[in-house]
Amino acid sequence: MSFFKFKQFEILQNKTAMKVNTDGVLLGAFILIDNSKTIIDVGTGTGVISLMMAQKFANADILAVEIDKDAAQEAKYNVENSPWSNKIKVINDDFLTFASNNSDKFDLIVSNPPFFENQLVSEDSKKILAKHTLSMPFAELVKSVFKLLSENGKFYVILPFNMHQNFVSLCKKNKFFITSILNIFPTENKAANRIIMSFSKQEVSFIEQNLFIRKNGKYSEEYLKLTADFYLFA
């Protein structure tokens, strides 16, 4: 069995197409702790971001939505074997369908969404669901998030850097405002390849930061500090 161990929980990842990766961990680590009481994790996969939210938000209830049946089963296993089994509910559903059928509002919505738009589609149906916007187009994702987000809530997302401008345009069309930006660089000598953004229905001045994962051939101090509550090596 394949497990990925964190400081306070571990992740079984035998069946899911998307294993624990840097994108998801950075997204979960970057989210600021506030008074959020209701959280939804869109496309939870193994459940790693939901478990990170449970660790960070002591008083929140978390709903983890996953379209792939096997991934949802593994997420349920990971939740049940964590310290926060009473705080997280995993449901096997398409988020767009879930959003259309629900009127509940959430204080925090977080997503590491599929983002391969123009590349060859894998023959593996699980990877199609996990990686390709065929399963959840950005425009539909943004509309569904707006419907479910509370008036003072926050929406966090991680994307490839070269896709973020289109996503920001979609958010603006849906009356979302940027509240924070984290540009992620693999090293000090390479261009940014990922970006984390947060959005709100309220217009505020936003904060933009840069994060270099590695400097001088080793993990940077800022990367280790950001992930210190989760990674064993941080």
BELVEN-V299351 format. One line per field, one symbol per residue. burial: 1 if it has 9 or more other C-alpha atoms within 8 Angstrom, else 0. A space follows every 10 residues. Layout:
# BELVEN-V299351
burial = ???
This chain:
# BELVEN-V299351
burial = 0011111011 1110010101 0011111110 0000011111 1111111111 1111001001 1111111100 1101111110 0101101111 1111110110 0000111111 1111100000 0000011111 1110110101 1111111110 0111111111 1001001001 1101011111 1111111100 0111111111 1000000000 1111100011 0111011101 1001
